[in-house]
Amino acid sequence: MFGYGLRRLLEAVLVLWLAATLAFGAMHLTPGDPAQTLLAASGASADEVARRRVQLGLDDPLPVQYVRYLADLARGDLGVSWLHGRSVRRMILEQLPATAELALAATLFGALVGVVLGLLAALYRGTWVDALLTGLAVLGLSTPVFWSGLLAILLFSLHLRWFPSAGSGGLPYLVLPTATLGFALAGSVARMVRAQVVEALRMPYVLAALARGIPPWRILLVHVLRPALGPAVAVVALQLGFLLSGAVVTESVFARQGLGRLAVQAILWRDLPVVRGVVLVGALAYLLTGLLADLIQVWLDPRLRQ
Amino acid sequence: MRRRLLVLLVAAALATGCTPQPGGRIVYGLTLAPSGIDPHINASSELGIPLTSVYDTLVYQDPKTGEFVPGLAQQWEVSEDGKVYTFYLRRGVKFHDGTPFNAEAVRFNLERIVSPDLASQRARFMLGPYERTEVVDEYTVRIILREPFAPLLDSLSQVYLAMASPTAVQQWGSEYQLHQVGTGPFIFVEYVPGDHLLLRRNPNYAWGPPVYQHRTAQLEEVEFRFFTDPATRSPALESGAADVMGEIPPQDAARLQGSADFRIEAVAIPGVSLMLFMNTTRSPLDDINVRQALLFGTDRKAIISAVFRDTSPVACGPLAAATFGYNPMVCQFYQPYNPDQAAALLEEAGWKDTDGDGVRDKDGQPLVLDFYLMGWGYMPEVGQLIADQWARLGVRVQSQVVSYPEALEIAKEGRHHLMPFNLSGSDPDILRRFFHSQGGFNWSKVNDPEMDRWLEEGARVSDRNRRADLYAKVQDRVMESALIIPIRDYVNLNGVSNRVQGLRFDARGWFPWLIDVTLRR
């Protein structure tokens, strides 16, 4: 167990280092001079732009910049945003709760709706119910969030006036963004659960259980659904990347704060310290989700404990 | 004038049976999440929308006359050589935290702005050849320049050079932007980045400029929220999530205009119009005949109608008509749309379709132009229409959407044939960035020593008539030399709930004077 923990920890450090290095390299290879981007519209002269470049440390050789960056990172220093002039750590901490809240709510919504839809589709496989639910799942999978979000606003905010279209502060504000983002997730979960349940229903142990007179609901929930949920959990965990990128759009459509909008702005403005900071947080989120998914899968499926 | 307006307002209120009353709150929709909101540091134009009401400036510009009027400075004088500005400050002004406003506060603010550690992205450059500030006595302050700089008063009338409380700036350091303290009609209550910004009425405000109509703010609170996705702006307005919303897309504006509950307040923004820069150093655009052909062969009216639903005027030259120094004579150039003349000019320049593939060619080279554009400001839509119009002329366009940093890089290296841009600004000195040989946005790659001299002199002389003459010549020269294809003057389409009355904007066109806004109940 201790060896396992140590291995996971070393893997985590390696992943974080790779993410940090990729973020560093990708932004330095992207065309566009940060100093020029910041100052061009203000009428700064070429000399003034050059001075700002020196101030930002951009005229140092790349290896020097890289080592300085890693050294700062090792001390937990994410630097100061070139665009905002504020501490990157503070900026990320400000935006993280809103994004985590949305991602978590959308995951719960997507998992719940996905499992129920998938289960029903499997039970009624081959009927019109299955066709309808599978169609819904495909719709969820393939509708871009900016479109479904806008439709949700038009229907639920503008016409029915059930939920606010924009802003934050309490559950009503969370409903539409969660449903929009969660609906997309529910699609992939439903398809996975349906396939798993259909397969499990064909297993001899289901027939054996039936023969022993175990009530069908118990067979379904304990013997069929439980092993089927393992892969679904893996799917949900793998969807984190989708959730984070979907959150970018959702935040914009519903005028919410969040890391997504911060990241997009930072990339557009070549605000390297913020880009690197957000990438690191994303990598960290992946690691934590991966760990959590593994633990849940082991709990669901005892065969994985060996 | 003001009394007549008041009479009109009262009459209008009586006519509708509703009287504007003090108090209440509105939600104001911003369209960009600002890139930091310290006006001394950051460059975003969104920050000025809320913060213009938090701060006061030394002078104000009357949007009707273009004249500068007293603000925190009651009077000022400019030395003979144009290098020393002396400001006599208003007494009895207090920052929201109780700190008194005086000459030392002015010096503190200007020195903060130019300090290299602050890394200002805009304010520093608006001060031009600033050298230092001298405190003459408690209420007299001198700004000393290395050389004359005519746009200084225009700069000092903007929120970027507004007066912040020295106490608060020192107390909060790099977190000052979340705790801003000014002397203005509204107090900065809180800012949750990316979520909202809240202002509350300053009951002690009594030193507003003559351009304000009320002594203190009429609204109790104003909340700002960020609607970055254009498609969501009009739904937010209509669902009541916002009472005022900037930059409504033209197609939504047309619909809102017909509604009983909302109106569109279209505000012309001064500055450099949306225009296509033609790279005069890259073949075939190094030939003026080809550039003139493209000007004649661009149906700007059709673009305005299709993309902007006729909400913006066609631009005639580099400066928007709302800008001081705009020269209406530029409208004589390349108008109206004339594809026949365009074709004749191309023939004359030797571009003929010899192989019958629909694209003109010369010496075996097809007439293909590299067109780089950015994804915002309806540039892709404009680019698409232009490509279609020019295809009929036998000119092929290769369009590519690039990011702003990339565009700057491409322009620097001169890899483009065409690239569009627009920039707002109320002083015509803005032209220096675009048409001076050393300008940062010299995307036409022009090198005209005479125009350089006009632009340099325009930045130095303070006489307004002389400046207007110089900039008139620059605008003529830009169009005679066919450096650009002007498309449209920028117009901000504000969607406003009919509850909201008295919304007016400053000379920049972007920044509302919230002190005078009232709610109809």
Interface residues (C-beta under 8 A of the other chain):
Chain A: T30 P31 G32 D33 P34 Q36 T37 L38 L39 A40 A41 S42 G43 A44 S45 A46 E48 V49 R51 R52 Q55 V80 S81 W82 L83 H84 G85 R86 S87 R90 M91 E94 Q95 A98 F146 L150 I153 L154 S157 L158 R161 P164 S165 A166 G167 S168 E251 S252 V253 F254 A255 R256 Q257 G258 R261 L262 Q265 L268 W269 R270
Chain B: A33 S35 G36 D38 I41 N42 A43 P116 L118 A119 Q121 R122 R124 F125 M126 S174 E175 Q177 V192 P193 G194 D195 H196 R225 F226 F227 T228 D229 A231 T232 P235 A236 E238 S239 A241 A242 S403 Y404 P405 E406 L408 E409 K412 L423 I430 R432 R433 Q438 G440 F441
